[in-house]
Amino acid sequence: HGGLFSIVYLKSPGFGSGSIQLRLVGDKRKHYEGRLEVFYDNEWGTICDDDFSIEAAHVACRELGFLGAVA
C-alpha cells in the first residue's frame, strides 16, 4: 500500500458513558476526502456504505468540521 494518509477524528456524545469517534483516512494532500472510520470496541473500522444516506454523510461531515457532503 504505502500511500500517504491523514487522520482527523472527533469525540462526540455517544451512548452510555462512552463516546463516538470518527476519522477520515486518505491522502493527506486531500484532507477533505477519504474513507470514514469509526472507533468501536477498542478498534477502528470502516463504515459500510450500504444504506448510508446523504443525510448520514452530512452529519458525519459536520461532525468532522466540514459544512456538509456532496453526492
C-alpha positions in Angstrom: 0.0 0.0 0.0 2.5 2.7 1.2 0.1 5.6 0.3 0.0 8.9 2.2 -2.9 9.4 4.6 -4.3 11.8 7.0 -6.4 11.2 10.1 -8.9 13.5 11.6 -11.1 12.4 14.5 -13.7 13.8 16.7 -15.2 12.7 20.0 -19.0 13.1 20.2 -21.5 12.3 22.8 -22.4 8.7 22.4 -24.5 6.0 24.1 -23.8 5.4 27.7 -20.6 6.7 29.2 -18.6 6.3 26.0 -18.2 8.5 23.0 -18.3 8.1 19.3 -15.0 8.8 17.5 -15.0 9.4 13.7 -12.0 9.9 11.5 -11.3 10.4 7.8 -8.5 8.3 6.4 -7.0 9.0 3.0 -4.4 11.0 1.0 -3.1 13.8 3.3 -2.9 16.2 0.4 -6.7 15.8 0.1 -7.8 16.3 3.8 -11.4 16.9 2.6 -11.9 13.4 1.2 -11.2 9.8 2.4 -12.6 6.7 4.0 -14.8 7.3 7.0 -14.0 5.2 10.0 -15.5 4.8 13.5 -13.8 3.7 16.7 -15.9 0.9 18.2 -15.0 -1.9 20.7 -11.4 -0.5 21.0 -10.6 -0.6 17.3 -11.0 1.5 14.2 -13.3 0.1 11.5 -14.6 1.3 8.1 -18.2 2.4 8.0 -20.1 0.3 5.4 -21.7 2.4 2.7 -24.7 0.0 2.3 -27.8 2.2 3.0 -25.5 5.1 4.1 -27.7 8.1 3.1 -26.6 11.5 2.0 -28.2 12.7 5.2 -25.9 10.5 7.2 -23.0 11.8 5.2 -24.0 15.4 6.0 -24.0 14.5 9.7 -20.6 12.8 9.6 -19.1 15.7 7.6 -20.4 18.3 10.0 -19.1 16.2 13.0 -15.6 16.3 11.2 -15.8 20.1 10.9 -16.9 20.3 7.3 -20.0 22.2 6.0 -21.7 19.1 4.6 -21.4 16.4 2.0 -21.9 16.2 -1.8 -23.2 13.2 -3.6 
